[in-house]
């Protein structure tokens, strides 16, 4: 199975692709939702509890290093990277723009 590199904070790990395709329209809507949520995180519109719950989930799946607390910039960077990988998934980039190494 091919894996995609993922960056989160200082960590890089392999992230296996999903086994079933996701429709392009779904991805495009998810990119918009993600961008708005990233903006809310950066702008302080997500409360600390919500931020840490999201950070914990990101850490649980390996997108952030270790347990929290994590700051807004770290969480926002992860959301931005996910958005870039979604853009790569629908062909807007010729290679994964978040790949490290």
Secondary structure, DSSP 4 states (H G I P E B T S, - for coil): --EEEEEETTEEEEEEPPSS---HHHHHHHHHHHHHHHHHHHTT-S-HHHHHHHHHHHHHTTSSSSSS---HHHHHHHHHHHHHHHHHHTTSSSS-TT---
